[in-house]
């Protein structure tokens, strides 16, 4: 019918329309037709969009603790209908906290102040709890008015000082007065003590206005200032999008040499964002034109090249922590090589509905094609969600084989990583869980035979520590040629502020939230060296990754911290590797201790100055805990040298995941080597597959050795250049070098270019 009307109008227009009013009418009809056509035109990736919309609708249920909207509705119903005083009081309290989770701080404050008037004078415990809720609501109101609405590079960086202080101090000052009341009643309340010190920092009252008996000193292990301060330039670059917690990938998705930035959010109503690096110090928001902006959700994600076409694809993970409300699909997004991505989850055979946030891509059967192991979450006593292993069929599809491969693990899996820990040429799997189990699966597959994994956790010595854990990774922290394992503890019983307060006064925290490091003993077993190397600080990591911030060849790491509680205000943490023998907490000196919730982390030299920067996806579990992402620009720590290696497989997988690198050089006349295995880093957040390798003060490299996964062939390149990007192809024994433009991320002029949907 529309086509008939348009045909008539165009013909009539040619013959009869002579007056301006007729032309105006025709223009209106044309515009209307355009919008009608757009409305009925299918969006890219429509099938996945529809699945995610359905999942988002199912998520809003009153029993779902991560749906504060549903909680508010339920509480309103109780308040309106119940005649039970205690039931109504509890409903008001739940509603106040739900409003806080929605970012309605003032409404939450009004409810908590109303409750204080209704609580009997003798009910001390309930009064203290409401006072704590009221105090944190004021803190969050102060953050919204200052750190969010007037965000700056120093906002929420611990210890808060100078430009990080609040301009509008009213809300923080009210919180401080409440904490003084709480501490007068209970001087041992470490949660209130920690939060009061933080609030005093925001007003400029720290340390002089903090009552001496409650003052907490700022810890700085980096007393010699080995690390120079980083600067958050995300706002300059337009990379500071504010949303809830999620994943990050920084890598080159259009093969122009410049790393792009892709982020996701676990909220099923928040879209993915794709920032294309223009190679001139600016980024283009290509979210909609790429098709990614129509896809929502994704607590975590990573890059892969599942079809060996040389363009990096994306795997998005959804449903983590949500239990029965988390049965949402993951997404395999094919990079079409033209700036767009297509969801191929269903046609590839990867469509399943399990709560997860973690996976690892590797060529587990050494056939030259990447497979994927997915760690699903089974909450004890609830529906079982087995882990999955999908083998690549080499034709764009996968076959699930976890049960017959011996890796169909049933557990509350929070992190998985893969690497060849025993140097037998086969990638193994390590699993971190919220139950405390730590599982090492040894790959015992035979060439051309069936794939097989064996649980060697106990004999390898990694299962003794039964602490809950979260992010994890394989890495060679001491450069001995054998992969070690780092896993981040996530054991807590309350808000993290109480643990931070305890640590500040050197009270015992019983290993809660610690980082555990297992050193490879070269015989199939590991030694827990956490205390020996100085990893004795609390962290409570939700995301993290590793890189070399000072180009000394030893891998450092950065952790995004927190938990869903709004009272869990603790800094993210940066640890510097001291020559492979110990680690130093350099958070304070580096100025990267953001007090907001941290998730996906990526180490990358984004401005091409030879120093790795840190990009972190910020934000918590609720809309009211959304926060701007940060890009911490490394100022350069010294005059150490470096190289970048970009590997491309031919017989091995095209992305070269699992390829081993050894770089040998002399530093101060002492021969040493740096080892890497190509991957995207940790289990939460993705580094580029390009490997950035520091060589310390060495002015030359003796040789680079590449061991390729499928064949075991070793390529050797003697006397390569340094401080340059090098491409190495598996079947070409020549080095290809290239340079990238040095980019200005400080001025931030025209840093983000808006790109309209195509």
C-alpha positions as CSV (number, residue, x, y, z in Angstrom):
1,X,0.0,0.0,0.0
2,X,2.8,2.4,0.9
3,X,4.5,1.7,-2.5
4,X,1.2,2.4,-4.3
5,X,0.6,5.7,-2.5
6,X,4.2,6.8,-3.2
7,X,4.0,5.9,-6.9
8,X,0.7,7.9,-7.2
9,X,2.2,10.9,-5.4
10,X,5.3,11.0,-7.4
11,X,3.4,10.8,-10.7
12,X,0.8,13.3,-9.6
13,X,3.6,15.6,-8.4
14,X,5.2,15.6,-11.8
15,X,1.9,16.6,-13.5
16,X,-0.1,18.6,-11.1
17,X,1.8,19.9,-8.1
18,X,2.5,23.5,-8.7
19,X,2.0,25.1,-5.4
20,X,4.4,25.2,-2.4
21,X,1.9,23.8,0.0
22,X,1.6,20.6,-2.0
23,X,5.4,20.2,-2.0
24,X,5.4,20.6,1.8
25,X,2.8,17.9,2.1
26,X,4.8,15.6,-0.2
27,X,7.9,16.2,1.9
28,X,6.1,15.3,5.1
29,X,4.9,12.1,3.5
30,X,8.4,11.2,2.3
31,X,9.8,11.7,5.8
32,X,7.1,9.6,7.3
33,X,7.8,6.9,4.7
34,X,11.5,7.0,5.6
35,X,10.8,6.4,9.3
36,X,8.3,3.7,8.6
37,X,10.8,1.9,6.4
38,X,13.5,2.2,9.1
39,X,11.1,0.9,11.8
40,X,10.4,-2.2,9.8
41,X,13.9,-2.8,8.6
42,X,15.6,-5.6,10.5
43,X,18.6,-4.5,12.6
44,X,21.9,-6.3,12.3
45,X,22.1,-9.4,14.5
46,X,18.3,-9.3,15.0
47,X,18.1,-12.9,16.4
48,X,20.5,-12.3,19.2
49,X,18.9,-8.9,19.9
50,X,15.6,-10.6,20.4
51,X,17.1,-13.3,22.7
52,X,18.7,-10.6,24.8
53,X,15.5,-8.6,25.1
54,X,13.7,-11.7,26.3
55,X,16.4,-12.4,28.9
56,X,16.3,-8.8,30.1
57,X,12.5,-9.2,30.7
58,X,13.0,-12.4,32.6
59,X,15.6,-10.8,34.7
60,X,13.2,-8.4,36.4
61,X,11.8,-10.7,39.1
62,X,11.2,-9.8,42.8
63,X,13.4,-12.7,43.9
64,X,16.3,-11.4,41.9
65,X,18.6,-9.5,44.2
66,X,20.2,-7.8,41.2
67,X,16.9,-6.3,40.1
68,X,16.3,-3.4,42.4
69,X,13.4,-2.2,40.2
70,X,11.5,-5.4,41.2
71,X,12.5,-5.0,44.8
72,X,11.0,-1.5,44.9
73,X,7.7,-2.7,43.4
74,X,7.6,-5.6,45.9
75,X,8.3,-3.4,48.9
76,X,5.7,-0.8,47.8
77,X,3.1,-3.6,47.7
78,X,4.1,-4.7,51.2
79,X,4.0,-1.2,52.6
80,X,0.5,-0.6,51.1
81,X,-1.0,-3.8,52.2
82,X,0.6,-5.1,55.4
83,X,-0.5,-4.3,58.9
84,X,2.6,-5.9,60.5
85,X,4.8,-3.1,61.8
86,X,8.0,-5.0,61.6
87,X,7.2,-6.2,58.1
88,X,6.6,-2.7,57.0
89,X,9.8,-1.4,58.6
90,X,11.8,-4.1,56.8
91,X,10.1,-3.2,53.5
92,X,11.1,0.4,53.9
93,X,14.6,-0.6,54.7
94,X,14.8,-2.9,51.6
95,X,13.3,-0.2,49.4
96,X,15.8,2.4,50.7
97,X,18.7,0.2,49.7
98,X,17.1,-0.7,46.3
99,X,16.7,3.0,45.6
100,X,20.4,3.5,46.4
101,X,21.2,0.7,44.0
102,X,19.2,2.6,41.3
103,X,21.1,5.8,41.9
104,X,18.2,7.5,43.7
105,X,20.3,8.6,46.6
106,X,18.1,11.4,47.9
107,X,15.0,9.2,47.9
108,X,17.0,6.6,49.8
109,X,18.1,9.2,52.3
110,X,14.5,10.3,52.8
111,X,13.5,6.8,53.6
112,X,16.4,6.1,56.0
113,X,15.7,9.4,57.9
114,X,12.0,8.4,58.1
115,X,13.0,5.0,59.5
116,X,15.2,6.6,62.2
117,X,12.1,8.4,63.6
118,X,10.2,5.1,63.7
119,X,12.8,2.9,65.4
120,X,12.2,2.5,69.2
121,X,15.0,4.1,71.3
122,X,15.9,0.7,72.8
123,X,16.5,-1.0,69.4
124,X,20.2,-0.2,69.2
125,X,21.1,-2.7,66.5
126,X,18.5,-1.7,64.1
127,X,19.2,2.0,64.7
128,X,23.0,1.4,64.0
129,X,22.1,-0.5,60.7
130,X,19.9,2.3,59.5
131,X,22.5,4.9,60.4
132,X,25.1,3.0,58.4
133,X,22.7,2.9,55.4
134,X,22.1,6.6,55.8
135,X,25.8,7.4,56.0
136,X,26.7,5.4,52.8
137,X,23.7,7.0,51.0
138,X,25.2,10.4,51.8
139,X,28.6,9.3,50.6
140,X,27.1,8.1,47.4
141,X,25.2,11.3,47.0
142,X,28.5,13.2,47.4
143,X,30.1,11.1,44.8
144,X,27.3,11.7,42.3
145,X,27.4,15.4,42.8
146,X,31.2,15.6,42.5
147,X,32.9,12.5,41.1
148,X,30.3,11.8,38.5
149,X,28.6,15.1,37.7
150,X,31.9,17.0,37.9
151,X,34.2,14.1,37.1
152,X,38.0,14.8,36.9
153,X,41.1,12.8,36.4
154,X,41.7,12.7,40.2
155,X,38.1,11.8,41.2
156,X,38.0,8.9,43.6
157,X,41.7,8.1,43.4
158,X,42.9,6.9,46.8
159,X,44.3,8.7,48.8
160,X,41.9,11.5,47.7
161,X,43.6,14.8,47.5
162,X,43.8,18.1,45.6
163,X,41.5,17.9,42.5
164,X,39.9,14.8,43.8
165,X,38.3,16.6,46.8
166,X,34.6,17.4,46.6
167,X,33.6,20.9,45.6
168,X,30.2,20.3,47.1
169,X,31.1,18.9,50.6
170,X,27.6,18.9,52.1
171,X,26.8,15.2,51.7
172,X,30.2,14.0,52.8
173,X,30.1,16.2,55.9
174,X,26.8,14.7,56.9
175,X,28.2,11.2,56.4
176,X,31.1,12.1,58.7
177,X,28.8,13.3,61.5
178,X,26.9,10.0,61.3
179,X,30.1,8.0,61.4
180,X,31.2,9.9,64.5
181,X,27.9,8.8,66.2
182,X,28.4,5.2,65.1
183,X,32.0,5.1,66.4
184,X,31.1,6.7,69.7
185,X,28.7,3.8,70.2
186,X,31.2,1.2,68.9
187,X,34.8,2.3,68.6
188,X,35.8,-1.1,67.2
189,X,33.6,-0.6,64.1
190,X,36.3,-0.8,61.4
191,X,33.9,-0.4,58.5
192,X,32.7,3.0,59.8
193,X,36.2,4.0,60.7
194,X,37.5,3.3,57.2
195,X,34.6,5.0,55.5
196,X,34.9,8.1,57.8
197,X,38.5,8.5,56.8
198,X,37.6,8.3,53.1
199,X,34.8,10.9,53.6
200,X,37.2,13.2,55.4
201,X,39.6,12.9,52.4
202,X,36.8,14.1,50.1
203,X,36.2,17.2,52.2
204,X,39.9,18.0,52.7
205,X,39.6,17.2,56.4
206,X,42.1,14.3,56.3
207,X,44.1,13.9,58.5
208,X,43.8,16.9,60.7
209,X,40.0,16.8,61.3
210,X,39.8,13.0,61.9
211,X,39.5,12.2,65.6
212,X,43.0,11.0,66.5
213,X,41.7,7.7,67.9
214,X,40.0,6.9,64.6
215,X,42.7,8.1,62.2
216,X,43.9,5.6,59.7
217,X,47.3,6.2,58.1
218,X,47.7,5.8,54.3
219,X,49.9,2.9,53.5
220,X,52.6,3.4,50.8
221,X,54.9,0.4,50.3
222,X,56.7,2.3,47.5
223,X,58.6,4.5,49.9
224,X,61.4,5.0,47.4
225,X,58.9,6.0,44.7
226,X,60.0,3.4,42.1
227,X,56.9,4.2,40.1
228,X,55.9,7.6,38.7
229,X,52.3,8.6,38.8
230,X,50.0,7.7,36.0
231,X,47.3,10.1,34.7
232,X,43.7,9.2,33.9
233,X,43.1,10.6,30.3
234,X,40.0,8.6,29.5
235,X,37.9,11.7,29.5
236,X,40.3,13.4,27.1
237,X,39.9,10.5,24.6
238,X,36.2,10.0,25.0
239,X,36.9,6.5,26.4
240,X,35.3,7.2,29.8
241,X,31.8,5.9,29.0
242,X,29.9,5.5,32.3
243,X,28.0,2.2,32.8
244,X,28.0,-0.8,35.1
245,X,30.7,-3.4,35.4
246,X,31.7,-5.4,32.4
247,X,34.5,-6.5,30.0
248,X,37.2,-4.8,28.0
249,X,39.2,-5.7,25.0
250,X,42.0,-3.4,23.6
251,X,43.3,-4.8,20.3
252,X,43.5,-4.1,16.6
253,X,40.2,-5.1,15.0
254,X,40.7,-3.5,11.6
255,X,44.4,-4.6,11.0
256,X,45.7,-1.0,10.7
257,X,48.2,-1.6,13.5
258,X,46.5,0.7,16.0
259,X,44.7,-0.9,19.0
260,X,40.9,-0.2,19.3
261,X,38.8,-0.3,22.4
262,X,35.7,-2.4,22.9
263,X,33.7,-2.5,26.2
264,X,30.6,-4.3,27.5
265,X,28.3,-4.1,30.5
266,X,26.6,-6.9,32.4
267,X,23.3,-5.0,32.3
268,X,21.2,-6.5,29.5
269,X,19.9,-3.1,28.7
270,X,23.3,-1.5,28.1
271,X,24.9,-1.8,24.7
272,X,28.4,-2.7,23.7
273,X,30.7,0.1,22.6
274,X,33.4,0.1,19.9
275,X,35.9,2.9,19.7
276,X,38.0,2.7,16.6
277,X,41.5,4.1,16.8
278,X,42.1,6.6,14.0
279,X,45.8,6.5,14.4
280,X,46.1,10.3,14.9
281,X,45.3,10.7,18.6
282,X,41.5,10.4,18.1
283,X,38.9,7.7,18.3
284,X,35.7,7.2,16.4
285,X,32.6,5.8,18.1
286,X,31.7,3.0,15.6
287,X,29.4,1.2,17.9
288,X,26.3,1.4,15.8
289,X,27.9,1.3,12.3
290,X,29.8,-1.9,13.4
291,X,26.6,-3.6,14.6
292,X,28.0,-4.0,18.2
293,X,25.9,-1.1,19.5
294,X,22.7,-3.1,19.0
295,X,24.0,-5.9,21.2
296,X,23.6,-5.6,25.0
297,X,25.0,-7.2,28.1
298,X,28.3,-9.0,28.6
299,X,30.0,-9.2,32.0
300,X,33.2,-10.3,30.2
301,X,34.6,-10.8,26.7
302,X,37.7,-11.7,24.8
303,X,39.1,-11.7,21.3
304,X,39.7,-14.7,19.1
305,X,40.1,-15.7,15.5
306,X,37.8,-18.7,15.3
307,X,37.8,-18.9,11.4
308,X,41.5,-18.2,10.8
309,X,40.7,-15.3,8.4
310,X,43.2,-12.9,10.1
311,X,40.6,-10.6,11.6
312,X,40.0,-10.8,15.4
313,X,36.5,-11.9,16.4
314,X,34.8,-11.3,19.8
315,X,33.3,-13.8,22.3
316,X,30.9,-12.2,24.8
317,X,30.0,-13.9,28.1
318,X,26.7,-13.3,29.9
319,X,24.8,-14.3,33.0
320,X,27.5,-14.5,35.6
321,X,26.5,-14.3,39.3
322,X,22.8,-14.3,38.3
323,X,22.0,-18.0,39.0
324,X,18.6,-19.0,37.6
325,X,18.2,-15.5,36.2
326,X,21.4,-15.8,34.3
327,X,20.5,-18.3,31.7
328,X,21.4,-16.0,28.9
329,X,23.2,-16.7,25.6
330,X,26.9,-15.9,25.0
331,X,27.7,-14.3,21.6
332,X,30.3,-15.2,19.0
333,X,30.7,-12.1,16.9
334,X,32.4,-12.6,13.5
335,X,34.6,-9.8,12.3
336,X,33.7,-9.3,8.7
337,X,36.8,-7.3,7.9
338,X,34.9,-4.3,6.8
339,X,34.2,-2.6,10.1
340,X,31.1,-4.7,10.9
341,X,30.5,-7.7,13.1
342,X,27.9,-10.5,12.7
343,X,26.5,-12.6,15.5
344,X,27.2,-16.3,14.4
345,X,26.4,-17.9,17.8
346,X,23.6,-20.1,16.6
347,X,25.1,-21.1,13.2
348,X,28.4,-21.9,14.8
349,X,26.9,-24.3,17.4
350,X,27.9,-22.2,20.4
351,X,24.3,-21.2,21.4
352,X,23.6,-22.3,25.0
353,X,21.9,-20.8,28.0
354,X,24.1,-20.9,31.1
355,X,25.2,-18.3,33.7
356,X,28.9,-17.6,33.0
357,X,31.5,-14.8,32.7
358,X,34.6,-16.7,31.8
359,X,36.1,-18.7,28.9
360,X,39.5,-19.3,27.3
361,X,40.4,-19.8,23.7
362,X,43.2,-22.2,22.8
363,X,44.0,-24.9,20.2
364,X,43.5,-27.7,22.7
365,X,43.9,-30.5,20.1
366,X,46.7,-28.8,18.1
367,X,45.0,-28.9,14.8
368,X,45.6,-25.3,13.9
369,X,42.2,-24.0,14.9
370,X,41.1,-22.3,18.1
371,X,38.7,-24.1,20.4
372,X,36.9,-22.6,23.5
373,X,36.4,-23.8,27.0
374,X,33.6,-22.1,28.9
375,X,33.4,-22.1,32.7
376,X,29.8,-22.1,33.7
377,X,28.4,-21.4,37.2
378,X,26.6,-24.0,39.3
379,X,25.4,-22.6,42.6
380,X,25.5,-25.4,45.2
381,X,22.1,-26.8,45.6
382,X,20.7,-25.3,42.5
383,X,20.4,-26.2,38.8
384,X,23.6,-27.8,37.4
385,X,25.4,-26.0,34.6
386,X,28.4,-28.1,33.4
387,X,31.4,-26.4,31.9
388,X,31.6,-26.7,28.1
389,X,34.4,-27.5,25.7
390,X,33.7,-26.7,22.0
391,X,36.2,-28.1,19.4
392,X,36.6,-26.2,16.2
393,X,35.3,-28.1,13.2
394,X,37.4,-25.9,10.8
395,X,34.3,-24.9,8.9
396,X,32.8,-22.2,11.1
397,X,31.1,-24.6,13.5
398,X,32.0,-26.2,16.8
399,X,31.2,-29.5,18.5
400,X,30.7,-29.8,22.3
401,X,32.9,-32.5,23.8
402,X,33.5,-31.6,27.5
403,X,32.0,-34.9,28.9
404,X,34.1,-37.2,26.8
405,X,37.2,-35.0,27.1
406,X,37.0,-35.2,30.9
407,X,36.5,-31.5,31.6
408,X,32.7,-31.2,32.2
409,X,33.4,-29.6,35.5
410,X,30.4,-28.8,37.8
411,X,31.3,-25.9,40.1
412,X,30.7,-22.2,40.7
413,X,33.4,-21.3,38.2
414,X,34.6,-17.6,38.3
415,X,37.8,-17.8,36.2
416,X,39.4,-20.0,33.6
417,X,42.8,-19.7,31.9
418,X,44.8,-21.9,29.6
419,X,48.5,-22.4,29.1
420,X,51.2,-25.1,28.7
421,X,52.4,-25.4,32.3
422,X,54.4,-28.6,31.7
423,X,56.0,-27.6,28.4
424,X,54.7,-30.6,26.5
425,X,53.2,-28.6,23.7
426,X,49.6,-28.9,24.8
427,X,47.5,-26.2,26.4
428,X,46.2,-27.1,29.9
429,X,43.4,-25.4,31.8
430,X,43.2,-23.9,35.3
431,X,39.9,-23.1,36.9
432,X,39.1,-20.7,39.8
433,X,35.8,-21.1,41.7
434,X,33.6,-19.4,44.3
435,X,33.4,-22.6,46.2
436,X,37.2,-22.5,46.9
437,X,38.1,-25.4,44.6
438,X,41.2,-24.7,42.4
439,X,41.3,-27.2,39.5
440,X,44.2,-27.9,37.2
441,X,43.3,-30.0,34.1
442,X,46.3,-31.5,32.4
443,X,45.9,-31.9,28.6
444,X,46.9,-35.5,27.8
445,X,45.6,-35.6,24.2
446,X,47.6,-37.5,21.6
447,X,48.3,-36.2,18.2
448,X,45.5,-37.2,15.9
449,X,43.6,-38.9,18.8
450,X,40.8,-38.0,21.1
451,X,41.1,-35.0,23.3
452,X,41.6,-35.8,27.0
453,X,42.0,-33.9,30.2
454,X,43.0,-35.2,33.6
455,X,42.4,-33.5,36.9
456,X,45.9,-33.2,38.5
457,X,45.0,-30.5,41.0
458,X,45.9,-32.5,44.1
459,X,49.2,-34.0,42.9
460,X,50.2,-30.6,41.4
461,X,49.7,-28.9,44.8
462,X,47.2,-26.2,43.8
463,X,44.2,-27.6,45.6
464,X,45.3,-27.1,49.2
465,X,44.1,-23.6,49.5
466,X,40.3,-23.7,49.7
467,X,39.6,-20.0,49.7
468,X,37.0,-18.6,47.3
469,X,38.7,-17.1,44.2
470,X,37.9,-15.0,41.1
471,X,40.3,-13.8,38.4
472,X,43.2,-16.0,37.4
473,X,46.0,-16.4,34.8
474,X,49.0,-18.4,33.7
475,X,52.2,-16.3,33.4
476,X,55.9,-16.6,33.8
477,X,56.5,-14.1,36.5
478,X,60.1,-15.1,37.2
479,X,61.3,-15.6,33.6
480,X,62.4,-19.2,34.1
481,X,60.6,-20.6,31.0
482,X,57.8,-22.3,33.0
483,X,54.3,-20.9,33.4
484,X,53.2,-20.1,37.0
485,X,49.6,-19.5,38.2
486,X,48.1,-16.5,39.9
487,X,44.7,-16.6,41.4
488,X,42.9,-13.8,43.3
489,X,41.1,-14.7,46.5
490,X,37.6,-13.5,47.0
491,X,36.7,-14.6,50.5
492,X,34.6,-12.2,52.5
493,X,31.6,-12.1,54.9
494,X,30.6,-8.5,54.8
495,X,31.5,-5.2,53.2
496,X,35.1,-4.8,52.1
497,X,35.5,-1.6,54.1
498,X,35.8,-3.5,57.3
499,X,38.7,-5.5,55.8
500,X,40.4,-2.4,54.6
501,X,40.0,-0.9,58.1
502,X,41.5,-4.0,59.7
503,X,44.5,-4.0,57.3
504,X,45.1,-0.3,58.0
505,X,45.6,-1.0,61.8
506,X,47.4,-4.3,61.0
507,X,44.6,-6.4,62.5
508,X,44.3,-10.0,61.2
509,X,42.1,-10.5,58.1
510,X,42.6,-14.3,57.9
511,X,43.8,-14.3,54.3
512,X,40.6,-12.7,53.0
513,X,40.9,-11.2,49.6
514,X,44.5,-12.0,49.2
515,X,46.4,-12.8,46.0
516,X,47.8,-16.4,45.7
517,X,50.8,-17.2,43.5
518,X,51.8,-20.7,42.6
519,X,55.4,-21.1,41.3
520,X,56.0,-23.8,38.8
521,X,58.6,-26.3,40.1
522,X,59.4,-27.7,36.7
523,X,58.3,-31.2,37.7
524,X,54.5,-31.0,37.3
525,X,54.0,-29.5,40.7
526,X,53.6,-26.0,42.1
527,X,54.7,-24.2,45.3
528,X,52.5,-21.5,47.0
529,X,55.0,-18.6,47.3
530,X,52.4,-15.9,48.0
531,X,53.8,-14.8,51.3
532,X,57.4,-15.4,50.2
533,X,57.1,-12.9,47.4
534,X,55.2,-10.3,49.5
535,X,51.7,-10.8,48.3
536,X,50.1,-10.3,51.7
537,X,47.8,-7.4,51.0
538,X,44.0,-7.6,50.6
539,X,42.7,-6.9,47.1
540,X,39.3,-8.6,46.5
541,X,39.8,-8.6,42.8
542,X,37.0,-8.9,40.3
543,X,39.1,-8.2,37.3
544,X,42.7,-7.9,36.5
545,X,45.5,-8.4,34.1
546,X,49.3,-8.2,33.7
547,X,51.9,-6.2,31.8
548,X,55.3,-4.6,32.1
549,X,54.9,-1.0,33.2
550,X,58.6,-0.2,33.4
551,X,60.0,-2.4,30.6
552,X,62.3,-4.3,32.9
553,X,61.1,-7.6,31.4
554,X,59.3,-8.7,34.5
555,X,55.5,-8.8,34.5
556,X,53.5,-6.5,36.9
557,X,49.8,-6.7,37.5
558,X,46.8,-4.5,38.2
559,X,43.5,-5.5,39.9
560,X,40.0,-4.1,39.7
561,X,38.5,-4.6,43.1
562,X,35.2,-4.6,45.0
563,X,31.9,-6.5,45.5
564,X,28.3,-5.5,45.0
565,X,27.9,-3.8,48.4
566,X,27.9,0.0,48.2
567,X,29.9,0.0,51.5
568,X,32.7,-1.8,49.7
569,X,34.8,1.2,48.9
570,X,38.4,0.0,48.5
571,X,41.1,1.0,46.0
572,X,42.1,-0.9,42.9
573,X,45.6,-2.2,43.3
574,X,48.9,-2.2,41.2
575,X,51.7,-4.5,42.1
576,X,55.2,-4.1,40.7
577,X,57.4,-7.2,40.0
578,X,60.9,-6.8,41.6
579,X,63.2,-8.9,39.4
580,X,61.0,-12.0,39.7
581,X,61.7,-12.4,43.4
582,X,58.9,-10.3,45.1
583,X,56.1,-7.9,44.5
584,X,55.6,-4.3,45.8
585,X,52.2,-2.6,46.2
586,X,52.8,0.7,44.2
587,X,49.1,1.8,44.1
588,X,49.6,5.0,46.0
589,X,52.7,6.2,44.1
590,X,51.2,5.3,40.8
591,X,47.9,7.1,41.6
592,X,45.8,4.3,40.2
593,X,43.9,3.3,43.3
594,X,40.4,4.1,42.1
595,X,37.9,3.6,44.9
596,X,35.1,2.7,42.5
597,X,34.3,-0.9,41.4
598,X,36.8,-2.3,38.9
599,X,36.3,-5.1,36.3
600,X,37.9,-5.8,33.0
601,X,41.6,-4.7,32.7
602,X,43.8,-4.3,29.7
603,X,47.5,-3.4,29.5
604,X,48.4,-1.7,26.2
605,X,50.8,0.9,24.9
606,X,47.9,2.9,23.5
607,X,49.8,6.1,22.7
608,X,52.8,4.3,21.1
609,X,55.5,5.8,23.3
610,X,56.9,2.5,24.3
611,X,55.3,2.4,27.7
612,X,52.3,0.2,28.6
613,X,49.2,2.1,29.8
614,X,46.3,0.6,31.7
615,X,42.6,0.7,30.6
616,X,40.0,-0.5,33.1
617,X,36.3,-1.0,32.8
618,X,34.8,0.5,35.9
619,X,31.3,0.2,37.5
620,X,29.5,-2.1,39.8
621,X,26.5,-4.5,39.7
622,X,23.8,-1.9,39.9
623,X,22.8,1.2,37.9
624,X,23.5,3.4,40.9
625,X,27.1,2.0,40.9
626,X,27.8,2.9,37.3
627,X,31.1,4.8,36.9
628,X,33.4,6.2,34.2
629,X,36.1,4.0,32.7
630,X,39.7,5.0,33.2
631,X,42.7,5.1,30.9
632,X,45.8,5.4,33.1
633,X,48.5,6.9,30.9
634,X,52.0,5.8,31.8
635,X,54.4,8.7,31.9
636,X,57.5,6.5,31.3
637,X,59.2,5.1,34.3
638,X,62.8,5.0,33.1
639,X,64.9,4.7,30.0
640,X,64.5,0.9,29.5
641,X,64.0,-0.5,26.1
642,X,61.4,-2.7,24.5
643,X,60.1,-4.5,21.4
644,X,56.6,-5.4,20.2
645,X,56.0,-8.8,18.5
646,X,53.0,-9.5,16.3
647,X,52.8,-13.2,15.4
648,X,50.8,-14.8,12.6
649,X,50.3,-18.5,12.4
650,X,49.9,-20.5,9.2
651,X,50.0,-24.1,10.2
652,X,49.2,-23.0,13.8
653,X,46.1,-20.9,14.4
654,X,46.3,-17.5,12.7
655,X,46.1,-15.5,15.9
656,X,49.2,-17.4,17.2
657,X,47.6,-18.0,20.5
658,X,49.8,-20.5,22.4
659,X,53.0,-19.6,20.6
660,X,56.0,-19.3,22.9
661,X,58.4,-16.5,22.8
662,X,62.0,-16.3,24.2
663,X,63.9,-13.1,23.9
664,X,67.6,-13.3,24.9
665,X,69.8,-10.3,25.6
666,X,72.6,-9.0,27.8
667,X,71.9,-6.4,30.4
668,X,74.9,-4.8,32.1
669,X,77.0,-7.7,30.7
670,X,74.7,-10.3,32.3
671,X,72.8,-12.6,29.9
672,X,69.1,-13.0,30.6
673,X,65.9,-14.0,28.8
674,X,62.3,-13.0,28.8
675,X,59.6,-15.5,28.2
676,X,56.0,-15.0,26.9
677,X,53.2,-17.2,25.7
678,X,50.8,-15.5,23.3
679,X,47.4,-14.9,24.8
680,X,45.1,-12.0,25.9
681,X,46.3,-12.2,29.5
682,X,44.0,-12.9,32.4
683,X,40.5,-14.3,32.8
684,X,38.8,-10.9,33.2
685,X,39.9,-8.2,30.7
686,X,41.9,-8.7,27.5
687,X,45.3,-7.3,26.5
688,X,46.3,-7.1,22.8
689,X,47.6,-10.4,21.3
690,X,50.6,-8.3,20.2
691,X,53.2,-9.0,22.8
692,X,55.0,-6.0,24.4
693,X,58.3,-7.1,25.8
694,X,60.6,-5.0,27.9
695,X,64.4,-5.7,27.8
696,X,65.6,-3.4,30.6
697,X,68.7,-1.5,29.9
698,X,69.9,-3.8,27.1
699,X,70.7,-1.8,24.0
700,X,70.5,-4.9,21.7
701,X,68.8,-8.2,21.5
702,X,70.9,-11.3,20.7
703,X,68.0,-13.4,19.4
704,X,64.3,-14.1,19.4
705,X,63.0,-17.6,19.4
706,X,59.4,-18.5,18.5
707,X,58.1,-22.0,19.2
708,X,54.9,-22.7,17.2
709,X,52.1,-24.7,18.8
710,X,51.1,-27.3,16.1
711,X,54.5,-28.3,14.8
712,X,56.8,-27.4,17.7
713,X,59.0,-25.7,15.1
714,X,61.4,-23.1,16.5
715,X,62.1,-20.0,14.5
716,X,65.3,-18.1,15.4
717,X,66.0,-14.5,14.5
718,X,69.4,-13.1,15.4
719,X,70.2,-9.5,16.3
720,X,66.7,-8.0,15.6
721,X,66.2,-4.2,16.0
722,X,64.7,-2.8,19.2
723,X,62.1,-0.2,20.1
724,X,60.1,-1.1,17.0
725,X,57.1,-3.2,16.1
726,X,58.0,-6.6,14.5
727,X,55.8,-8.9,12.5
728,X,56.7,-12.6,12.3
729,X,54.9,-15.1,10.1
730,X,55.2,-18.8,10.9
731,X,56.2,-19.8,7.4
732,X,58.4,-16.8,6.6
733,X,61.8,-16.5,8.2
734,X,62.1,-12.8,7.7
735,X,61.2,-10.1,10.1
736,X,58.9,-7.3,9.0
737,X,59.2,-4.0,11.0
738,X,56.9,-1.1,11.2
739,X,56.4,2.0,13.2
740,X,53.2,3.7,14.5
741,X,52.6,7.4,15.0
742,X,53.3,8.7,18.5
743,X,49.9,9.9,19.7
744,X,49.0,12.9,22.0
745,X,46.5,11.8,24.6
746,X,47.1,14.7,27.0
747,X,45.5,17.6,25.2
748,X,42.5,15.5,24.2
749,X,41.7,17.9,21.3
750,X,39.1,16.3,19.0
751,X,39.8,13.0,20.6
752,X,36.4,11.4,19.9
753,X,34.7,11.5,16.5
754,X,31.0,10.6,16.5
755,X,30.1,8.1,13.8
756,X,26.5,8.0,12.7
757,X,24.9,4.6,12.1
758,X,25.3,3.2,8.6
